[in-house]
Amino acid sequence: MSASTASAPVSDSLDASALEAIFERFFEVAAERRGTAPNLTEWVDLAEGWRIVRALREARGNRAAAARALGIGRRTLYTKMGKLGITPKFTLW
């Protein structure tokens, strides 16, 4: 299967070349900071962590709601948070 037939549809507001430029820049910055380019597992962990943190922010820290928004079980979310070092932030005020 060629790359053109395997590509997923991209949102109207973000074309494929813009998305590629974003990923290229991210890759360059990550490589500069680490001294080496991230491998595939590290890329997946970064993307997964980013999406989990975003869902938690949108759910205002409600992990059950974040898990629902992500389409995963609450226990799975807890496991992924532990693996990625994402901790809930609790405040009283």
SVG drawing of the C-alpha trace seen along z (x, -y; Angstrom):
<svg xmlns="http://www.w3.org/2000/svg" viewBox="-17 -29 40 31">
<polyline fill="none" stroke="black" stroke-width="0.4" points="0.0,0.0 1.4,-3.4 1.8,-6.3 -0.9,-8.2 -3.5,-5.5 -2.6,-4.8 -3.0,-8.4 -5.9,-9.3 -8.1,-12.3 -6.9,-15.5 -9.2,-18.1 -10.2,-21.0 -8.6,-23.5 -5.2,-21.7 -3.8,-20.3 -1.3,-17.5 1.7,-19.7 1.0,-21.9 0.7,-18.8 4.0,-17.5 5.7,-20.8 4.4,-20.7 5.7,-17.1 9.1,-17.9 9.6,-20.9 8.6,-18.9 11.0,-16.1 13.8,-18.7 13.2,-20.3 12.9,-16.9 16.2,-15.7 18.0,-19.0 16.9,-18.7 17.6,-15.0 20.7,-14.9 19.1,-12.1 15.8,-11.7 13.0,-10.0 12.3,-6.5 8.8,-5.3 7.8,-4.2 8.9,-7.6 6.9,-9.4 3.8,-7.4 4.3,-8.0 4.6,-11.8 1.5,-11.9 -0.5,-9.7 0.7,-11.8 -0.2,-15.0 -3.7,-13.7 -4.3,-12.5 -3.2,-15.8 -5.5,-17.7 -8.5,-15.4 -7.8,-15.9 -7.7,-19.7 -11.0,-19.6 -12.6,-17.4 -11.2,-19.7 -9.3,-16.9 -12.2,-14.4 -10.4,-11.2 -13.6,-9.3 -14.8,-12.0 -11.4,-12.2 -11.4,-8.4 -14.8,-8.6 -13.7,-11.4 -10.6,-9.3 -12.8,-6.3 -10.8,-4.2 -11.7,-2.7 -10.9,-4.5 -8.5,-1.8 -6.7,-2.0 -6.3,-5.7 -4.9,-5.3 -2.4,-2.7 -1.3,-5.0 -1.0,-8.0 1.3,-5.9 3.4,-4.7 3.8,-8.2 4.4,-9.9 1.2,-12.0 -0.1,-12.7 -3.4,-14.3 -3.0,-17.8 -5.3,-18.3 -6.0,-21.7 -8.4,-22.9 -9.1,-26.3"/>
</svg>
